[in-house]
């Protein structure tokens, strides 16, 4: 009975945005579209919360084994559903300022479609179907990035689809090689489920599996935004509408990271864990380095947030790369924390840009004086996103650092600590200028910000503060269950 309920909720979280899309296309009315989108996002969020309560520590297969409900996938879906709900609230206030309301129903239809692809991707139990879901996220979100029809946004959309499609093509090649390697053991035709690949992995050809994993890592790493494959991310995140930027950063990146982690499990089982973990750790560390260099000298508000996403996906990659209970728990906690925090940051950035009429940091001054409520929330979010206590990102980053120390990976831990300090100083220095420096920018009257734009920032930041002060034991136990199911060994454990 419980599994039937889980299946019903899994169907509901996908059906809600799908039905909303159909109704939006039929009705063509902007107010109806924004209401349908908000209702769909609420249903999806409630559904995934119900799944977590009903099947927290179990794995279930549905619809002929093509859909899997497990700890890792459900956690990623939770992150996506939370961002989808918050961004749907924010979009009501933000998108009404677009000027051309006749196109709004198209925006919400594509927005719900984009959210749908991030919700169903982690549920795909077949590696090929998962690749299709990730490709759908690219196709749909490209139109959202270019939605405002400005030269910069259209250029960013072209860059996005070209770079990411190249990466996804490599992921497809890696998927094909994984399937081919399995044919030598299972025959020319078999179901390419994650469990099948993991079970057969010890009998696969190590060089072939190594090549396949590297291709998959580079391919999905492009979608995650890991450096040096991150070049699409600053443009796409900075030029798309703010609700889209939140969904790109808080939902899409985690969805793509799920694929890397699932293949990492297979790599461990195949006996190439040292190569797999070492490569992931290298990409994570390099992402932090690149993010630190660009954050310090950044001049664009949303590009600053975008490079922060590169940083935090690097941190998550380090957590999964270190492995072990602490590393996986820290990475999973960081996924949710970053989704909440980055959503608030993009919401604040979008509202400030609209209020000041510019994207340039040097042209934005006196934010707290002109926008007291929103400015205070945005500043709190800036402190939180740098990993400062008492917010939740401090705890998740500390857990990942502890995982690195437990793994005796002192060089990477030292590099992580130094780069986090550099990013802390550089990021908040920009906010110091926007809040407390007057410079030569003339004083101006800034229009008020809609309540629709402020409420989701409260809904994102309050949980971050609570989870920074209190890490529930139930949540820790859930992370340990996921870690046990993944059985990700640390590089040191692999070597032993």
PyMOL commands that set and color helices and strands:
alter all, ss='L'
color gray80, all
select helices_A, chain A and resi 2-27+30-54+71-98+101-121+127-145+151-186+194-203+206-224+231-239+242-269+273-296+301-322+324-356+361-363+367-370+372-385+392-406+410-436+451-469+473-486+491-495
alter helices_A, ss='H'
color red, helices_A
select strands_A, chain A and resi 60-62+67-69
alter strands_A, ss='S'
color yellow, strands_A
deselect
rebuild
show_as cartoon
